[in-house]
Structure formats: C-alpha cells, structure tokens
Amino acid sequence: MKKVPALKDGDFTLTESVAILLYLMRKYKVPDYWYPQDLQACARVDEYLAWQHTTLRRNCLRALWHKVMLPVFLGEPVSPQMLAATLAELDETLQLLEDKFLQNKAFLIGSHISLADLVAITELMHPVGAGCQVFEGRPKLAAWRQRVEAAVGEDLFQEAHKVILKVKDSPPADPTIKQKLMPGLLAMIR
Amino acid sequence: MKKVPALKDGDFTLTESVAILLYLMRKYKVPDYWYPQDLQACARVDEYLAWQHTTLRRNCLRALWHKVMLPVFLGEPVSPQMLAATLAELDETLQLLEDKFLQNKAFLIGSHISLADLVAITELMHPVGAGCQVFEGRPKLAAWRQRVEAAVGEDLFQEAHKVILKVKDSPPADPTIKQKLMPGLLAMIR
C-alpha cells in the first residue's frame, strides 16, 4: 500500500495502524483493559477507533503539515487563511474529544487506559510537535495526557514521540525528494 | 454526535457504523466468517475496516454528493473540474480495492463473506445510486458484487439499497432545510 506503518510477522504483512494494534493485542494476549471483553466497553473502543480516522487523525495530521512540513517542502508558508481554517477544525475536534469521549472519566473509555487512548495521544503529539498548544486552556485534556503518559511509562512515552517532538528542527528537504513527494503533498493541502 | 447511523440498545447508545456492526456481531454471536477468530483473517477484516474510512468511503460519498446531492441543494452542478477530480479519485480507490483487497479471491478476505464485504458494498452503492458505472470495465469487482448480493440474499440486498438507488429522483430541497445544511455542505465540496 506504500504506507507506514506496516507490520511483517513471518510471511504475514499487515497495514493500517489500528489493525496492527488489534493484531498485536490479540497475538500477545495483553491485559483485558486495552480492548475489553465486555461488550459495551469494547464497543466504546471501536467507536473511538472508527471516529478518529476522519476527525482527530485527519486534523492533527493537517495541522502538522500545514504548520511545519509543507513550509519545509514548499519553501514558503501555506496561506494564513488555510492555516487558520485547519487550526479551527482541530480545535472543534479537540472539543468533541473532550466532551463526547473523555467527559469526566480518567481515560477515554473509563477508569483504565485502552487502545483508544494510545491512538488518540499519538495523534495529538503531531500538532504538539508542530508547536500547537493543544492542551492549553484544556485542563481536562492536559490531565488525561499526564495519566496516559504515566500509564505507558514516561521513558517509553518520550522515546515514542522523540522524532515528532523534534519535527520543527527538520532541515529543508532535498530537491530530489521534494520532486518525488510533490504530487502527494499538493493533494494534502486541498 | 449528530450523525447517522446510531444504535440505541436499552440505555446504551453507540455511533459509528463499523462499531455498531462489531457490537451486533458480538451480541448476537453470528457465524464466525463475518469476523473470524483466526488471528490473520481477523486482521484482514480490521485492515479493510480501517483503510476504507479515508479512501473508499470518502470517495464514494464525494462522488454521490458532487454528482447528485450538491446539484440538488445548490441548484447548479459542481464545476466539471471538481467532478472529474472526484471521479478520478474514486477510480484509483476502486483499483486498490480490486488489486490489494479482492485480488483473485471470492470475497475481500477469502472464500467467505465478512464484515469487510458488507461495509464495502454499501459504500459502492452510493456512486451506483448517483449513476456512476463503478462495475463497468471491472469484471472481477462485478462478479464479487454478485457473490455479495447472493450471500446476503437478493431481496434483503435490494431492500437495503432501495433509497440510495432512487437518490437521482430526489426533489429539489426545501429552502429551510437547504439553509440549515449549507455550512456542512460547503465544507464537503472543499
């Protein structure tokens, strides 16, 4: 599919981060809270995983690209109107994440961390890496982030986000790479 | 979430079609082939369900809106350039569906129908309803559609797609409804 991430386990290859997480979770029989057996709790994880594709994931990725990556590739910033629209959409999605999913719970699904939190936090770290203050003025979301970091372990959390948190320091792209990626990039700024 | 479909089962409400299907499948203990216990087969269903959100679903929906629904709401067709771009993207996605998912198998995941086929066919019926010839020149995909229709049962298949197959005959939208839906509609044609 020419996409990352991809998993290769022996002869078996698999794309799509959500499918890969579910595969690993089943293969290694991880603790139940990651993807609960309980019918309704499991449905809440599924609901989040389905919802995020066209909302949080889309808008976090667009924020990163419009704020940092496209300027690096194109050599000039995207229009202020487009950037403002992208950040406004991200803001609306963060509000939904807080109001409809997190609510007053410790984690997105309830009192334990689940795959939903893991998928959500990795997306949110994209605009954070781009310098967006996604947790500012959102104390509930900020406290949740701390709980996720503590549940995963601070060292692992920092290691997992090391590259994305340094993305602002990316050197200008090599012209050959730039040329190759351009068609895909232009599709992204539509 | 102000979205359809939504499920209400006693006090439990759930959004997202994929989450709803998985919930019903687990609650009513349907035959294994819909969402196999086998680790790799299950991962293939998950892979398709994750993939389709931003690809087949997006492009089928856009084709329907750009070809039929927006003209009904706006009272004029979308620009030929935009419609052509939308249909070209749909075509690319259909190619991926055929090459990467269906390949030479009877169904998307293997020799049996699964949730992947069900989700895929309902999306494809959107551009079909809009008058796009999505199966023309694609004999493999057309044969697969026949197998899905036979597996589901022809009567149920026709009943499930009755509304979408008549969408071309929609009367012009009521001005009040038009006004209300306009902001969301304008976001859709970007």
Chai-1 contact restraints between the chains, C-beta under 6 A:
chainA,res_idxA,chainB,res_idxB,connection_type,confidence,min_distance_angstrom,max_distance_angstrom,comment,restraint_id
A,F12,B,Q40,contact,1.0,0.0,6.0,A-B,restraint_1
A,L14,B,A43,contact,1.0,0.0,6.0,A-B,restraint_2
A,L14,B,E47,contact,1.0,0.0,6.0,A-B,restraint_3
A,E16,B,E47,contact,1.0,0.0,6.0,A-B,restraint_4
A,E16,B,A50,contact,1.0,0.0,6.0,A-B,restraint_5
A,E16,B,W51,contact,1.0,0.0,6.0,A-B,restraint_6
A,V18,B,A50,contact,1.0,0.0,6.0,A-B,restraint_7
A,A19,B,A43,contact,1.0,0.0,6.0,A-B,restraint_8
A,A19,B,D46,contact,1.0,0.0,6.0,A-B,restraint_9
A,A19,B,E47,contact,1.0,0.0,6.0,A-B,restraint_10
A,A19,B,A50,contact,1.0,0.0,6.0,A-B,restraint_11
A,L22,B,D46,contact,1.0,0.0,6.0,A-B,restraint_12
A,Y23,B,A43,contact,1.0,0.0,6.0,A-B,restraint_13
A,R26,B,L39,contact,1.0,0.0,6.0,A-B,restraint_14
A,L39,B,R26,contact,1.0,0.0,6.0,A-B,restraint_15
A,Q40,B,F12,contact,1.0,0.0,6.0,A-B,restraint_16
A,A43,B,L14,contact,1.0,0.0,6.0,A-B,restraint_17
A,A43,B,A19,contact,1.0,0.0,6.0,A-B,restraint_18
A,A43,B,Y23,contact,1.0,0.0,6.0,A-B,restraint_19
A,D46,B,A19,contact,1.0,0.0,6.0,A-B,restraint_20
A,D46,B,L22,contact,1.0,0.0,6.0,A-B,restraint_21
A,E47,B,L14,contact,1.0,0.0,6.0,A-B,restraint_22
A,E47,B,E16,contact,1.0,0.0,6.0,A-B,restraint_23
A,E47,B,A19,contact,1.0,0.0,6.0,A-B,restraint_24
A,A50,B,E16,contact,1.0,0.0,6.0,A-B,restraint_25
A,A50,B,V18,contact,1.0,0.0,6.0,A-B,restraint_26
A,A50,B,A19,contact,1.0,0.0,6.0,A-B,restraint_27
A,W51,B,E16,contact,1.0,0.0,6.0,A-B,restraint_28
A,H53,B,H53,contact,1.0,0.0,6.0,A-B,restraint_29
A,H53,B,T54,contact,1.0,0.0,6.0,A-B,restraint_30
A,T54,B,H53,contact,1.0,0.0,6.0,A-B,restraint_31
